[in-house]
Amino acid sequence: MVEQSFEVEGEKVTLRATEPAASGDEHVARVPVVYLHVFEADGADVWQRLGEGGMPPMTLVAIEPKSWDNDLTPWPAPPTFRGGRPYEGLAGTQLELLGRAILPDAEALLAQHGMAPSFSALAGYSLAGLFAAWAVTQCSLFERVASVSGSLWYPDFVKYVAGNGPKSCVRRAYFSLGDAEPRTRNRAMRSVLEDTQQVEERFERSGVDTRFELNPGNHFTDEDLRTTRGIRWLLEDGGASDVPVA
């Protein structure tokens, strides 16, 4: 297994990859690369879950943003909790950093180990799930996306997606929620089930292969397991292969 952490402009990035089978100097192993924003973590829990029952050939790149509430929100919005701070809406800056530095650095590291992406996917939980769903309407970096218990209740997000669907490169999109999430006491978040279903339907109308799942529990139940379920679905029909180097 390949495991390496590095820093990109103040953000910690941890790359883990299954080692490709030796195939000679004339070949490179192409494996799916999943980028996952994480909250004060390095993705080890999700990687461990992915390994249960057999690790699929893949790379997981965990990214810890400098500010979870601000770097993953697409535009400014008022706080959703009493005494909380407004969201600054700096997702555009985070997406620019992904494309300019994080993805190239991760791919360069993979190349050192004889690997290259077969496709790139973006996954996230909660606000990171919001970011993932938003990002694929903004750029063509990712072919697949997983919004796991995504904060798709975010003000004006459903309206935004209605007029700004996913880019044509997007092939698969996974959405999930806990079945207790719509019963939250927080008024701003009560519409999350309807909002998530509307976003999924918008992606589906755009020709994307979508899946929506309801899981037992509230927003904080089995975060690593739910994330793993989403990633595993993204990886279906996306196994590694050895191809000649051009």
SULBELFEN-V264422 format. One record per pair of residues at least 24 apart in sequence whose C-alpha atoms are under 6 Angstrom apart, sorted by the first residue. I is the first residue (numbers start at 1). J is the second residue. Records with the same first field share a line. If there is no record, write none. Layout:
I=J / J
This chain:
11=64 / 65 / 66
12=63 / 64
13=62 / 63
14=61 / 62
15=60 / 61
16=59 / 60
17=58 / 59
18=57
26=244 / 245
27=243 / 244 / 245
28=114 / 115 / 242 / 243
29=115 / 241 / 242
30=115 / 116 / 117 / 118 / 240 / 241
31=58 / 117 / 118 / 240
32=58 / 117 / 118 / 119
33=58 / 59 / 60 / 117 / 120
34=60 / 120 / 121 / 122
35=61 / 122
36=62 / 123 / 124
37=62 / 63 / 64 / 124 / 128
38=63 / 64
46=224
57=240
72=128 / 131
121=145
125=149 / 150
126=150 / 151
127=151
136=166
137=165 / 166 / 167
143=169 / 170 / 171
144=170 / 171 / 172 / 173
145=173
146=173 / 174 / 230
147=175
148=175 / 176
149=176 / 177
152=196
153=189 / 192 / 195
171=208
172=208 / 209 / 210
173=210
174=210 / 211
175=212
176=212 / 213 / 214
177=214
178=214 / 215 / 216 / 217 / 218 / 219
179=214 / 215 / 216 / 217
180=217 / 218
181=218 / 219
